[in-house]
């Protein structure tokens, strides 16, 4: 029985790594294929990444259905706190001063960084991966710690292409610190609320002030 449990845990851990590598690989390949058709600007790179995140989110949802795995998107009980938090977050994004100064580029950057990215990453880590781990691990602390570790490694994947190209700027390494910090905070929220909607809102707000 113990050997079976250990095998199941290893299988789920391996699956998480494969998903992370596959999703990052698909995103990098898509950017490599699509970017030559557009001017090499930071904004265009964001838009290409956003498009791929939307596609990968759809793939993740379909994959979760084939595995009959829930993503815990919404809270089991819709309370006033969630409604108020959602409304406040939405208003915050709409009235951002940059929207009125930079216009379209600012709006799209907020959609990319504070909506699409949080939905994509939260459904992957605090949704699918978290729930998969909960099936093979009885300790919530272990699930929490594994989630932090995987989310930090995920951010390492973000900077590997830059490192390969010779960009060893200290700001790149700060992405690892961000992954660790975000993973800890969002993991605690996931432990408390048991849903991804709360972590998506928190992730979106943190990105809004950090980006």
N, C-alpha and C positions, 0 to 999 in steps of 0.2 A: 504493500500500500504506500509506504514511504517513498519507494523508488518511483512509483507511478506519479505521485504528487510532485516529486522533484523533476521528473521528465516533463510534466505539464507546465511547470514553472519555466523551465528552460525553453520549452516550445514557445510560450507566450513572450518571453524576453527576446528570443531570436526573431519572432514575428515583428515585434516592435522595431528592432534594428533594421530589418529588411524593409519595412514600410518607410522608415525615415530615410534610408539610403535611396529607395526607389523614388519617393516623392521629390527629394532634393535633386536626384539625377534627372528626372523628367523636367523639372523646372529649369535646371541649368542647360539641358539640351534644347529646350524650347527657346530659351533666350538666345542661345548660340545660333539657332536656325532662323529666328525671326528678326533679331536686332539688326542684321545687315540691311534690311529693307527700310529702316527708319534712321533719322539722324541720331548720332550717338550723344544723347543728352540724359541727364539724371531722371528727368520727368518721363521720358519714353521708356527707360528701364523699369521705372515704377509701374507704368501702365502694362508693360509686358508681364511683369511679375504678378500684377493684380489679376490679369486675365488667366494666368496659369493657376493661381490660387483658387479662383472660382471653379476652373475645370477640375482641379485636384480635390476640392471640397465635394463636388458632385460624385467623383470617383470614390471618395471615402465613404459617402453615404450609401452608395450602391454596394460597396464592398462589405460594409457593416451589415447590410440587409442579407447578403449571401451567408454571412457568418451568424446571422440571427442575433446580432449584438446591438443593444440599445446604445444611444449616444448621450442620453440624459440631457437633452438640449434645454428643456424647460423644467421649471420647478414643478413638483407634484401638486403643489397648492399655490395658485396665483394670488399673492397677497398685495396689499396696497403698496408695500415697500418696493416690490418689483416694478409696479406700474409707475410709481413716483421716480424711482431710479432711472427707469428707461426714458421717461419724459425729460428729466433733468439732463441726462446724457445727450439726448437728441437736440435739445435746445442749445446746449453747450457747443455742439458741433456746428449748428446753424449760425450762431451769432459770433463765431470766432472772428476776431478783427481781420485776420489774414484773408478771409473770404471776400472782404470788401476792398482790400488793398490789392491782392494778387489775383482775385477773380477765379476763373475756371481752374487754373493749376492748383490753387489752394484747396478748392472744393474736392477735386479728384485726389489730392494727396491725403486729405482727411478720410475720404471713402476708402482709400487704399490702406492707410496705416491704422486707422481707428475702427474700421468696420470689417473690411474683407480679411485683413491679416488676423485679427482676433478670432473671427468666426472659424477660419481655416485652422489655426493652431490650437484653439481651444477644443474644437470638435475632435481633432486628432489626439491631443494629449490628455486633456481633462475629460474628454468624452470616450472615444474608442479605447485608447490605451489604458486609461484608468479603469474602465469597466472590465476590460479583458484581464487585467491584473487582479481585480477583485474576485474573479472566479477561481483563481489558483492561489491567492494569498489571503489568509484570514486576518492578518494584521494590517490595520489601516495605516500604521506608521511605516511599514515596509512599502506599501503602495505609494504613500506620500514621498518617501525618500527615493524610490526608484523613478518616480515621475520627475522629481527635481533633477536627478542625474541625467535622464534621457533628454529633458528639455535643454539642459546645459550643453550636452553633446550636439543637439540639434543646432544650436547657435554656433558651435564649432564648425559645422558643415557650411554655414553661411560665409565664414571667413577663409576657408581653405582655398577657394579659387583665387582670392586676393593674395594669399600667402604664396601660392604657386607662381603668380605673376610678379612676385617680388615686393608686394606691398606689406611690409611688416610694421606699419604704423601702430603705435600704442592704442590708438582709438579702435583698431580692429580687435585687439585683445579685450577691450572693454565690453565687446559684445558677449564674451563669455561671462563676464561679471553680471551683465544685464540678464543673460539667460538664467544664471543662478538666482539672482534676486527676484526676477519675474516668476520663476518656477516655484520659489518658496512662498511668495505672497499669494499667487494664484492657486497653489496647492492647498494652502490654508483655507482660502475661500471655498474651494471645492469640498474640503473636509467638512466645513461648517454648513454649506448650503445643499450639497449633494446634487448640484446641477451645473450645467455649463453656461446658462444664461447670465448668472451672476459673475462668472469669471470672464465672459465675453465683455460685459459692461466695464468691469474693472480693468481688463486688458486694454480696451479701447480708450478709456480715460487716461491710463498711464502712458500709452503711446501718444495720445493727443498732446500731453505736456512735455513728453521727452523728445519727440521728433521735431 
